[in-house]
Structure formats: C-alpha cells, structure tokens
C-alpha cells in the first residue's frame, strides 16, 4: 500500500481520508425505500468519488465570510492576534477580486510518480445554500516541498462563501503525475463488445435489481443494479 505523508503548521487542518457525513453534508439517513427523499449517498459513483481523497478542515476559531459586493471581494473575519510563526496574517488574500488565496502551509508528499490535486470538497455539490468555498483545481508535483497556498473562486455578486471552524473546505486527491493516454474512438470490435455487455445488463436488469427497486418522494425510480455489479466486481478483483 502506498503512503501519502504530510506536515502542517496548524493541527486544526486535520487532514484525513474524506468521509461521508450522514447526517450532515451527504444528507440524512433516508433508507432506500418507497417515499424516501433522494440523498447523494444513495448514488454509489458519487459516494466512491466523494471518498476518494483527503479532506482539509478550517482550523481557526472564528468564521470567515467571503462576499462579492459591487464587483469587489470582501473578506470578513475576526482574526485576533497574528501567530508568532512567520505565517502571512491574515492568511487569506484577495487575488484580483475574482479569486482569493489561503496560505495554509500544508506539505503533502505523494509517492514517486504521483502528484496531489486540489479540488472543491464534495459537500460543494450537495450544498443547497451556495455557501461552500470553491477550491480551484491545481496539480502539485511530489518534488515541491510546501503547498504555500490554495486558490479559491470568489462567490458571485451578492453571494457569500463561509469558512466555519472544524468544517471541511477543500479536498486533495492523489493521482498519477502524468496522464500518458490518448483519446481515440473504439474499434468496431470493442464497440460491439461494450454494446453486448450493455444489452446483457439491460436484459437481466429485472433479476439484478430484484428486491431493491424503490420510488423516491419525487417519483424517481431507483434500483440496485449498479450496486450489485459493483460488489461483484470488487469481490472478483479481491479473489484475483
């Protein structure tokens, strides 16, 4: 198993493998049954994608409100006395009004051949209030010994993004540092094979989904076809 190592200037950043918070940003514990409201954790691809990375938590004791007013960025927060550690204070800076930066001073060392990529925390996609900070994607190679800052997109005019104590504000994922692939159409044989697989799944869907079908509160039909195939694929991979 590969190791991702880190060092940080503030323990409150508390990097950890991203977890689904239920109840919380990932929704409530509505079971998969008729009448339940859809939750993002009901979707296996989203749940897997959301838990793929490392989440970072806002380490300070007071909230930061980031607003755009009359085209200009406004950062509002009670920072208190600056720490005696050489940290830029306050650690947030306007970056051309359309972006702002956060000097988090987090050093993450990915394994050889890998890099780290910053991105919005998955709760951004489930947030109905439009207040979750939007981390800008960036790729940092493993030879760089310090991630000095993270860049965020400014909120739209009249909107406010909020950093709250102990709340995740961004996610890091670990990926290959190069993407040595080319995009090309499938051959006729490859396309035919995929089509045959799709038709087999479609034809067997009633059996694959048996006992898992349910109708949500908004009349959306759900079933467990993907979940069943997902479990089977993982078991096959485990057995080699």
Secondary structure, 3 states (H helix, E strand, C coil): CCCCEEEECCHHHCCEECCCCCCECCECCCCCCCCCCCCHHHCHHHHHHHCCCEEEECCCCCCEEEEEECCEEEEEECCCCCCCCCCCCCCEEEECCCEEEECCCEEEECCCCEEEEEECCCHHHHCCCCCCCEECCEEEECCCCCECCEEEECCCECCEEEECCCCEEEEEEEEECCCCCCCCCCCHHHHHHHHHHHHHHHHHHHHHCCCCCEECCCCCEECCHHHHHHHHHHHHHHHC
